[in-house]
Amino acid sequence: NDPEWERWTVPDFGHDVDPYEAISKQIRSPLSVGMAHKESNIFEWSFHGKVHDIIPLITTENCRFQFYDKFIEFEARVQTDYTYGMGARLASFRLKNGNYSLWNRDLQYEPGKDPERGMYGSHPFFLNRLKDKKDFIGVFMKNSNAMLFSFWHSLNNGTYINYKMVGGIIDLYIIHATDPDYILKKYHSLIGRPYLPPVWAMGFQQARRGYSLNDLKDVLKGYQDAKIPVDALWADIDINSNYKTFTVDSSKYQGIKEFVQHLHDPHDGVDMRFVAIANPGLKKEVGYKHYDEAIKKNCLIHSAVEHEQPYEGKTMAGTTVWIDYFLRDGNVVWTQGLHDYRELTDFDGIWISENEISNLCDGECKKLSEGEEAKTNGDWIPNPFHNASEFDYIPFRPTLERLETSTLPMAAYQCCDNFFYKQYFTHNLFGLQTSKSTFEALHGIFEDKRFLVASRSTWPGSGHYSSHWLGDNFATWESMAASIPGILNVIPFGIPHVGASIGVYIGNVDKELPAIWYELGCFYPLMLSYSSSNANKKEAYAIPEITETIKRAMLERYGLLRFMYTKMFEAFAWGGPVVHPLFFEFPEDEGTFNDDVTDRTFMWGKTLYVIPTLIHGQTTVGGYLPNWRWYDLRTMEMVVDYKEGHVGSYHQSEQPLGHITVLIKGGAIISYQRGATEAKVMNVEDLKLISAFIIVAPDHTGKASGTMVVDADGIRPHPNPQSHTYRHYSFTYMNNIFRINKLAGFDFHEEHEFDYFYDLIILDVFGQHSIEFACMMNTDFGKKELEFRHVIN
């Protein structure tokens, strides 16, 4: 910081008291720090994992450092070039030598484009693998200004990281642990652990630009006729009258509330949910209630040109203004708008787009008079008002375009401070602010049940309030492949409920690509089909030749939903990822760090390993398998066994259309409602009628463990350890004894406490096909022996 002049620091938005804090795993690291002052008045520091370590975890020795009013350069050296993070990005999960811009903008990713342009979200956090190979560090630079992160590796001098920021301070957090999963838990406790979406949000979601109410009715009928499960329909901005937020178009959506109430009715055999869009820009129109109220309360982002007046930009709604969420009245106006919106639609969740902020003007929208052009320092000025601000033209630009490109001018300001609360400092925070305000408003609206909030723009802490989709994508195999590193890149930032648009937003598709993309999408944490109005139909039933293939994959996802929801619940409780690269489980196996592994495969928890087809026409897939015991999820047969002294290798498997390779890691216990693939499952509610298998997949030592959450209904308010709405179990299997323990939830006291489980499957153990074993459950009243309907070996 600067001891003489006050500088911008990121506000503490505050997080709710974490009910799991008392039982969260605490990570302790014996970090030591060394500092040095050199004769040239250069200050340097180094962090060491242990006092006797020779090589520091991170050091600024012989690195560049500059600190000016509108330019900060901070450089350091880390141990290896195995570095992951600094997103959002859809390129390779591992950082390559180059520059990475962190500046939120409405810019879809195209494979091969320069990552220096920035995307929808900015997250200045990365993981770095140490030379010890088992250890990692996590590094978080808490700075919301525009940032250029440079990364390069030199054989002679090591690996360098370099931050160039246009303001703020250096506020650096370093976390050291032997497990990247633990580092992320600690990081998430710092920025706010993820929120818990309702269980229906783990089911399939359908959206499309251009839907009318009649289209939604046709879509519902299409899924019902094809008997393909779907849990929610989403409406895009077509629902709004003249694109005015919180309104309903009476010509396209007349009767929407009655339709949604029909969706909610379980007696009609529907039992679905509805998600409506709420973009943050308000149309400038006298008589439009929410604009009038915002003007009255003076709670809009202000113009730097016309002081005390709202900044006016352009969106599809026309002239547009934006709410200032730093002001209490701004949140009041937004909350009232959501109240009114629910009265009109009876929605169950809100998705927020264009909250980067997206603007059809580059800064100020006012036009130059004919022939009136200005130029300064080699840059063309789009209008004369830009001369009024020192923030529009700066010595260093961290992006390929001006900071104001497709967004607000940098001098537009918020709150009561027209200096520190300028867009120059606060721009990257706007997506987080809209998510937080929406979450808090819906918490009051719904009271007794959970809801979905999905935001396109994000910053550290966004996952505490919202889910996220990766934004616009393209109908190409490259775009589908990029979704894997894209999701892996976002989840470490504390946003576990994330997915790519399966229906692909831009472009048309053939038969093979959507079939395989739906298969892959069945393993996204957020499974959403979303496409533009000018693309061909992408609904799961729209291409008859592949409908059954997609249906089979969907039903498999629904069979795994209890397992997936358990991982999401544990991310809410303790932090950490739900999906992660293979090296999280095998950090000492060099093969797990190869790009074709980290960019093309992923694991669900510590249990399921997903190896998809990502190449047109491919029917055989080679996936890297560490030296461990692996089982096939569908056949439940052992694929590869552990061999003493051996290393991992690539395993080829046949993968015909509709059969993505999914393996169970030896040592896992999971819940799997296998009957979902055969029963008439149309949404998550139908799963309550299907028995659960407990699959025990022992490792080569004959041991296994796992956890499972049983939620009362999956929609009640966020549970805590004192809640009476859920049960959280842990399972262990050793010496032929299967044990169940309660981690949290209400007491074991009911006579039929374990009626949730019907079948226990113990996979082949050392070639034995019949074993005798005991099954015990530890309760608050002592041990209790359990009987299962079937024990299948």
N, C-alpha and C positions, 0 to 999 in steps of 0.2 A: 504494500500500500504506500501512499504518499503521506508522510507525517505532517506536512504543512498544508496540503490542499485536500479537501473532501473529494472523494471519488465515488463513482457508481459501484454499488455492491448489489448482488442479487438478493431480493427480499426473501425472507423465510416465510413461505406460504402457510406453514403450520400443518401438521398432520394430526389426525385424531389419535387419542391415546390408544396404543396398540395392546389389545387384551392378551396377546401371546407373549408380550415382552418378558414376563417373568419366567417363561419356560423356553424361550428361544435359546438356541445354541450360541454361546458367546465365543468369539474367536480372539484368541490372545496371540500376539506375535512379539517376540523379544527384539523389536526393531531398535537399532542404535543409530545415532546420527553424528556425523563428524563435520565440523565446519572449519574453514580456513580463510584468512585474510592475506592477500598477497601484496607485495610492495606496490604494485600498480593500482592499489585500492580496489582490486577485484575480490568480490565475495563469492565463495564456493561452498557447496555442501554435498554430502554423500550420505545415503541411507544403507545400512548394513543389516542383513538378517540376523546375524549373531556378531557379538563383539569381536570374535577371532576371525570372521570372514575377511579374506583379502579383497575379493571382488565385490564392490557395492551392488545393491539391488538396482539403484538408480543414482546417478551423480551428475553434477553440473561442472565438474572439473574440465577446464579448457573448452568450455562451451560458451556460445554467444548469449548476451543478455543486454537488452535495451529497454528503457522505461521512459516513455514520453506521454504527453497528454492524450494523444490519439493514436499512439502506436506502442505496443509492448511486444518485445520478442523474448521468448524464454526457451532455452534449449537445454536438453539433458541427454545423457547416454544411458541406455539400458543394456541388459546382458546379451539378449539374442534378438533376432529379427522375427521370432514367432510372436506376432502381435495382432490382436483382434479387437475390433470396436471402431470408435470414432465414426458414428453413423448419423443419420440413417443412410445405408448404402445397399444396393442390390448386386454389387460386383463381388468378387472373390471374398470369402469370409476372412481370410488372412490378408492383412494389409500388404500391399506391394509398394516398392519405392515410388514415391510421387507425392502429390499435393491433394489434400482433401478439404473441401470447403464446408464449413458448418454455418449455414445461414438458411433459415426456413423459407422455402419458396414453392409455389404451385408449379412443379416441374416433374413430369413423369419420367421414369428411367427408361432409357433405350440401351440395350446391350452394346457395348463398345463406346458409349459416350463418355466424355471426360468427367470424373467424379468431382472435379474442382467447381462444378456448377451449383452444388447443393441440391437438397431434395426437401421433402415435406417436414422432416424433423431434424433436430440437431442434438447430439449426445456426446459431449466431450469426455468420454470414458473409454479406457482400453484395458485389456488383459495382456500381460507379457509373460511368456514362459522363461524361467530362469535356467541357467546352465546346469543346475542340480537336476533338472528335468522333471522332478516331482513337484517343485515349488513354482508358484506364480505370484505376480503382483497385479493389483488393480490400481489404476491411476485415474482420478477424476479431477478435472480442472473446472471449478465452479465459476464460470464466466459466461454471461449471456450475450456479449457483444459478438459481432461478426468475427469469425476466426478462420485462419488457414492453418491446418495441421500438416506439416511435412514430415516424411518418414523416409529414411534411407539407411542402407547397410553398407559399410565399408570393410573389406577384408582386413585392412590394416588397423583401422581405428574403431571398429565396432558399429553398433546400431544407434542411430541418433533419432530423437524426436524433437520437433521444433514447432512451437506455437507462435503465431503472429496474430495479435488481437488489436482491435482498434479502440479499446477503452477498457474500463473496469479495473480490476486488480488481479494479482496472482493469488488464487485461493486453491491450493493443491492438497488433495487427499490421497494417501498411499496406503494400500491394504495388502498385507502379506500373509499367505497361508499355503499349506501343502495341497490344497484342493481348490480348483477354480469355483466349484459349487459353493464352498464356504465363503469365498471372496464375494461372490454375487449376493449371498445372503446378507453379508455385512454392508455391502453397497446399497442394497434395497432397504435395509433398516435406516440408512442415512437419508435417502431421498423419499422414502415412503413405500412400504410394502404394497404389492398389488391388491387391487380390490377384487372381490369375488363375484363374478357374473352369475346370474341365475342359471340353473342347470339347462333350461331350454336354449340358452345362448350357446351351449356346447353342441346342440343339434345343427341341422342344416338350415342355412338362411338364404333366401332368394330375393334378389333385387335386380332392377334394370332401369336405366334412364328411359323415360317416355311412357311408363305405365300409366294407364287411367284406372279408375275403379273397375270398369268392365274387364280390363286386361287382368287385374288381380283376380277377379272371379274366374276367368278362363285359366289362369295359372293354377289356382287352387284345384279346379276340376281336372286339369292335366295331370297334376301329381296324384290326385286321388284315383283317377282312372288307371294310371300306370302303377299304382300301389308303391310309390316311391316316398320314403319319409321326408318330411319338411316340417320345421318347427316355427319358422317366422317368415313373414313377407315384409319387405322393406319398400318404402315409397321415397322416391327421389324428389327433386325440387318441382316436378310437375304437379305435385299435390298442392303447392302454394298458389294462391291467386296472384297473377302477375309477378311471381317470384317473391312475394312479400312473406317474410318469415312469420310463423305462427298463424298463418291464414290457410283456408282451404278453398280450392278452386271449385265453385259451385257447378260448373259445367262438366269437369272431368271427374270430380270426386263427390258428387251429390249422393248422400247416404253412406258415407264412409264410416261413420260411428256405428251405424246399425250393422254394417258388414263386419267390423272388428268385434262387435259384441257376439256376432254369429261365430267368428273364429274362436272366441274364448269359450264358447258353450261346449262342454264335454258331452252333453247329451245328444248333440248333433253329430258326434263322432269326429269333431274337428280338433278342438283343444289346442289351438295354435296362438301365436303372438304376432303383434304388429309393431314395426319400428318406423318412425317418421323422421324426416330430415329437419334440421334446424340450423341453417347457416347463419353466421354471426352478423352479417351486414343487414342493416335496416334501410328499406327504400325511403328516400326523401319524398314524402307525400303528405301534405297537410290533410288531416282527417283519418290517416292511418294511425290507429290507436297507439301502437308501440313507439312509433316515431314521435308522435305528439308528446307522449309521456317522457321520453328521453330528452326532448328539447326542454320540456317544463322543468325537469330535474337537473338539467345541465350536466348530464353524465355521459357525454360522448367524447371520443378522441378529438382533440382540438387542432385547428390549423395553425401553422406557424406564420402563414402569410396574412390571414385575417384573424388577428388575435381575438380571443374570447368567442370565436365562432367555430362550429364543428367543421372538421375536415370533410370534404365531399369528394368521394371517388366514384368509380364506375364498376358495376357488375351487370349481370344479365337483368337485374331488376331496374337498371337505369342509375340515376344519381343515388349514391349510397353513403350512409354514415355508419360508424361502428361504435359499439358500446365500450365504455372504459370500465373494465372489471376491477381496477384498483379502487374505484369508488363504491361505497356501499350502495348508493342509489342505482348504480349501473347493474349490480347484481339483483336489486329489487325489481328493476324493469325486466331483466331477463327471466327472473323467476315468475313474475306475473304473466309474461308471455307464454311460458311453458304451462302454467295453470290453464290459461285460456285455450291453448293448443290441445291439451288433454280433454278439455270439455268438448272440443270439436271432433276429436278422433279416437279417444280412449286408447291411446298408444301405450305400449309396454316398454319402449326404449327409444332413445334418441341417437341418431348419428349426425356428426358435425363435419361438414366439408368446408373448403375454402377458408379455413381459419389459420392460414400461414402468416399474414393476411393476404388473400388473393385479390388483386385489383387490376382492372383493365387499363388503367393508366400507369405510367411509370412515374410515380410520385404525384406532383400537382397535375390536375387535369385541365387547367386553364390553357387556352390556345394562344399562340403568338399571333400578332397581327401579320398580314401578308408582307413578306419580305423582312420580317423582324426576327433575325436570328442572332444569337449571341454565342460567343465562343471564349473559353478560358482554359489555359493550360492544356490545350490540345483536345479538350472534350467539348462536344456540342451540348449546349444547354437547351432542353426542350421548351422552356419558357422563362421569361425574365425573373419570375419570382424566386428562382433558385439562388439568385445572388444574395438573397436575404439571410441565408443560413450557412454557417461554417461546417455543418454536418453533412451537407449534400456532396461536397467535394473534399476528399481527404487525401493525405499523402500516400496512403497504402490502401489498396482494395483487395480484400480476401477472396473475392469471387471473380469470375470471368466477366460478369456484367456489373453495372452500377448496383449498389445495395438497394436502391429504390425500384429496380426493375420489377414490374408486375406487382408492386406492393405500395405502401404508403410512403410519403416523403420522410426522410430521416428526422426532420425537425418537427413533424407533427408530434404533439405531446399529450400525455395522460395526467390524471390526478391533479393536484394543486401545484405541482412543480414543473414549470415549463423548461427546466434544464435537464435534471437527472431522469425525468420520466419521458424523455423523447423516444421515438421509435428507434433511434440510433442505439439505445440501450435496451429497450424492452421488447423489440420486435419478436425475438425468438421465444418469448414467454407467452405470447398471445394464445397459442394452441393449448398450452397447459391451463391458462386462465379460463378459457371457454369450457374445458373439460371439468375443472373444479367447480365453476359456477353451476354448470348443468347437473353435476353429481349432487351437489348440496341442495339444489332446487328439487330434484326428483326424490331425494331422501325425504323431504317434507311432503311431497305430493303422494308418494306411495305408502309411506309410514310402515306398513306391516309386510312389505314384500320387496324383494330385490328387483333390479331393473338393469337394462343394458345401456351403457354410454359408449359410443365408438367415435374416436376422433382421428382425423387424417393427419393433423399436425401435432407434434409431440416435442417435449423437452424433459429432462430428468425430473421425475415425480409424476409424469402423466399417467403412468400405470396405476397409481394410487386411486385414480378417479375414472379411468376409461380403458376400453379395448382399442384396437388399432387395426386398420386394414392398410395394405401397402400402397394403395392409390392406383392410378391408371396404369394398365399394362397392355401388352400387345399379343396378338394371336400368332405367336411364333414359338418354336421349340426352345429357342434361346431365352425367351421371356419366362417360360415355364421353369426352365432349369435355374434361372436367376432367383426364383422365388425361395429356393432353399437357403442360400446364403443370406437372402433378404430377411427371412424369418429368424434365422440363427443370429443375425446381427442385431435385431430389435429386442429379442427376449432377454439378453443380458442387461438391457437398460431398464428392467423392471416392468416390462409389458408382456406378460405371458400369453394373454388372449389376443393373438395376432394371426392374420392370414392374408393370402393374396387373393385377388379376384379370380375365381376358378373359371367363370364364363368368359374371361378376358375382356377388358373394357373396350379396346380398340381393335378392329379388324374382324375378318371372317375366318371360320375354321372348317376343316374337313371332318372326317369321322374319327380318325385315330387320335388326333391331338386332344379333343375334348374328352374322349373316353379315358385316356391316360391321365389327363389333368384332373379329372374328377377322382380317379383312383388315388392320385397323390394328394389331392385336396382333402380326402377323407382322413388324412393324418395331420392336416393343419390344425392348430388349436382353435382358430376361428374359421369355420367352413362357410364361405360366402361365395355365391355365384352372382356376379355383377357385370353388366355389359352396357355399352352405349346404345342409344336408340337407332343409330344408323348401321349397326352390325346385325348379322343374322342371329336368329334366336339361339340362345345358349342354355335354356332350361334343360334339366336332366332328362326330360321326356321328349325333347324337341327333335331328336334324331332317332327314329325308331330302331335303326340297325344296331345301336349301341345302348338302348334303354336298359335292357336286362343286365348288361355288363356293369353299367353305372349303378343300377339298383343293388346288385350283389355287393359291390364295394361299399355302398352307403349302409347297407344292413350290417356289414362287418364293423363299420365305425360305431353304429349304435350298440352293437354287442360289446364294444370296448368303452362305451361312454362312462360307465362307473369307474373304470380304471383311470380314464382321462380326467374325469371330474375330481378324483382323489388327488391327482398331481396338481390340478389347479387350486384345490383347497389348501394343499400344503405350501404352495407358493404364496397364497394369501396369509397363511399362518406364520411362516418362517422366512419367506423370501426364497430366492433361488429360481432356476429355470425349470420349465416343464419339458421343453425340448432343447437338446443341446448336441454338439458334435461328439463323435465317438471318443475323442481323446479325453473328454471329461471323465470317462470311466477307465481309460487305459493310458494315463499320461506318460508312462515309461515305454510305451510301444511307439517307436519312431514312425511306423507305417500309418498310424492313426492321424498323423499331422500332414499327410500328403493332400494336395489340393483336390484330387479326385475323390477323396474321402470326406473332407470337411465341406466341400461344395456340392456334393451329390448324394450324400446319405445323412441320416440323423437318428438320434435316439429319443424315444419318449421315456422320460425318467431314466432310471437305471435298468430298465426292463426290456423295452421293445426296440429293435434295430430295424429301421426302414431303409430298403435299398430299391429305389424306383427305376423305371425305364425313363430315360430322358433323351433318347435319340430316335428319330423317325425310322420305323421299320424294325427296330431292335426287338428280338424275342428271347435273347439270352443275355443275362446281366451278370457282370462280375463285380462282386463286392468284397472289400477287404475285411477279413475276420481275424481279430487278435487270437492268440493261442488261448482258447477258453472253450467251454462247452456251450453249444448253441442248439436250440430246438426250433423247428418250423411251427409257427403259430397255428396253421390250418391242419396239418397232418399230425402235429404234436409228436413228431418223431425227431430223434437226435440227428442233426445235420453234420456237426463236427464236434469232436471231443478234445479235451485238453490233453496235450502230450508233453510230458516232462522234458525240459531242455529245448523245446522247439520254439519257433517264433511264428508270428502271424503270417497269413498268406491270403491270396485272392481265391474266392470260391465262386465258381460259375453255377448259375441256376437258370432253369427254363422259366420264362416269364411271359406266357401268352397273354393276350389282351384280357384284362379283368383280374389278373392275379399278381399284384405287386408283391415283392418279396418282403416278408415281415418275420423276423426271428426273435425268439425269446432268449435272453441272456441267462445262462445257467446260474442258479442261485436266487431266482426270482419267484415270487408268489404274486399272482394277479387274479383279479375277479374278471370273469368273461361270461357275458350272457350269450352263449353260443346259440341259444334258441332263437335269437333275434334274426338270424339269417334264414330261418324257416317260418317264423310266425308272421302274422300281419301287423308289423310295426309301422306306424305312420308318424309317430313323434315320440318324444322322451316319456310322455305319460304312459304309453303302451308298454314300456319296459318294466313297469311295476308289476305286470302280470306274468313276467318271464323269469324262470328260476336262474340263479347265478351259479356258475361253476367256479370253484376256487382251484386254480391251476398251480400246482407245486412243481417247479422245474429245478430240481437239485443241481448244484454244481458238481465238479469232479470229486469233492470231498463228502458229498451226500447232504449238504446243508442248503437251506433256502430261507429267504425272509421277504416280507412285503408289508404293505399297509393298505387299508381301504376305509373310505368314508361312506357312511350311509346317512344321507340327508333326509329329514322328515318329508319335505316336498320340493326341495331345491329352489325355493323362491322366498322363504322367510328372511327377515333381516339378517345382516352379517352375523354369523355365530361367533361365540367366544367360548373359552373353556368352561364357563358357568352356564352356557346355553343348554336348553332342553330340546333342541331341534335337530340334533344330529348325534351320530356315534363315530368315533375315529378309532379304528382297530389296528393293531400290529400283529403280524403272523410270523411264526418261526417254525422251521422244520429241521430237526436234528435227531439222530439216533432213533429214527422211525417214530418220533413223537412230534405231533403237530400241535402247536400251542397258539392260543389267541389271547392277546392282552388288550385292555382298554387304554388308549392314549388320552382321550378326552371325550366329553359328551356326558349324557346323563347316566345315572347308575344302572348297573345290571341288577335288576330286581324283578323283571317280568318273567313269568313262567315260560313263555315262548320267545325268550330273548333272541335266539339265534335262528328264528324261522326265515331270516333273510337268505340263509344258505341252504341249498338242497343237495348239491353234488360236489364231491371233492375228487379232483383228478390229481393223481400223483404220477408224474411221467417216469419213464423207465429209469431205474436206479441201478447202475452197474450191471445191467443186463437181467436183473431180477424181474419176474413177471407176477409174483405174488409175495406180499410182505404183510407181516402183522405189525400193527402200530396202534398207539394210543392217541386220542385227541382230547386235549385238556384246554379249558378256558379259565383264566385267572379273573375272578370277579371280586367285587368289594366284600363279598361274603365268603371268600375262600375259593378253593378250586372246584370245578364242576366238569364232569366228563360229558362229552358231547357225542351224539350219534348223528351220522349223516345218512341220508336216504341211500346214497350210492357212494362207494369208494371204487374208483376206476383206475386200474394200473395200465 
